[in-house]
């Protein structure tokens, strides 16, 4: 699956996941969440793309919420934050 991330403004991103079925998602990332997960080591787009890679390894793109704040992932997958920090810091 191909993941495309487009920055809409300072905290909002449109993510398109092209697969058998193409889906579009709107994701918000607060500066605090960005700093907490990346330590500023990578662009926010990379955080969003890596987060979608994480999600897609666990569920189909058609199961991913159409609009959500990035920390919501941790409610469904408790290992999310530690996994992402390990990949991006």
C-alpha positions as CSV (number, residue, x, y, z in Angstrom):
1,X,0.0,0.0,0.0
2,X,1.2,3.5,-0.8
3,X,0.9,6.2,1.9
4,X,0.8,9.8,0.9
5,X,0.9,12.6,3.5
6,X,-0.1,16.2,2.7
7,X,0.3,18.9,5.3
8,X,-2.8,21.1,5.4
9,X,-1.7,23.5,8.2
10,X,0.6,23.4,11.2
11,X,-1.2,20.6,12.9
12,X,-3.5,19.0,10.3
13,X,-2.5,16.4,7.7
14,X,-4.4,14.6,4.9
15,X,-3.3,11.0,4.5
16,X,-4.2,9.0,1.4
17,X,-3.7,5.2,1.6
18,X,-3.8,3.7,-1.9
19,X,-4.5,0.0,-2.0
20,X,-7.2,-2.3,-3.3
21,X,-9.5,0.4,-1.9
22,X,-8.1,4.0,-1.5
23,X,-9.0,5.8,1.7
24,X,-8.4,9.3,2.9
25,X,-7.9,10.4,6.5
26,X,-7.5,13.7,8.3
27,X,-5.1,13.5,11.2
28,X,-4.2,16.2,13.7
29,X,-0.9,16.3,15.6
30,X,-0.4,18.9,18.4
31,X,3.0,20.3,18.9
32,X,3.2,18.6,22.3
33,X,2.4,15.2,20.8
34,X,4.9,15.7,18.0
35,X,7.7,16.7,20.4
36,X,6.8,13.8,22.8
37,X,7.0,11.1,20.1
38,X,9.8,12.4,18.0
39,X,11.9,14.7,20.1
40,X,11.9,17.0,17.1
41,X,14.2,14.5,15.3
42,X,12.0,14.1,12.1
43,X,9.4,16.2,10.3
44,X,5.8,15.8,11.4
45,X,4.9,14.3,8.1
46,X,7.3,11.4,8.9
47,X,5.6,10.9,12.2
48,X,2.2,10.7,10.5
49,X,3.5,8.3,7.8
50,X,5.2,6.0,10.3
51,X,2.0,6.0,12.4
52,X,0.0,4.9,9.4
53,X,2.6,2.1,8.6
54,X,2.1,1.0,12.3
55,X,-1.7,1.0,11.8
56,X,-1.6,-0.8,8.5
57,X,0.5,-3.6,10.0
58,X,-2.4,-4.2,12.3
59,X,-5.6,-3.4,10.4
60,X,-6.8,-2.7,6.8
61,X,-6.9,0.9,5.7
62,X,-10.7,0.7,5.5
63,X,-10.8,0.2,9.3
64,X,-8.7,3.3,10.1
65,X,-10.8,6.2,11.3
66,X,-11.5,9.0,8.7
67,X,-10.6,11.8,11.2
68,X,-8.7,11.5,14.4
69,X,-6.0,13.0,16.7
70,X,-2.8,11.0,16.5
71,X,-2.9,10.0,20.3
72,X,-6.1,8.1,19.6
73,X,-4.0,5.3,18.1
74,X,-2.7,4.5,21.6
75,X,-6.2,3.8,22.9
76,X,-6.5,1.0,20.4
77,X,-2.9,-0.2,20.4
78,X,-1.2,0.4,23.8
79,X,2.3,-0.3,22.3
80,X,1.9,2.6,19.8
81,X,3.9,5.3,21.6
82,X,6.8,3.2,22.6
83,X,7.0,1.6,19.1
84,X,6.9,5.0,17.4
85,X,9.4,6.6,19.8
86,X,11.8,3.7,19.1
87,X,11.6,4.1,15.3
88,X,11.8,7.9,15.2
89,X,14.1,9.1,18.0
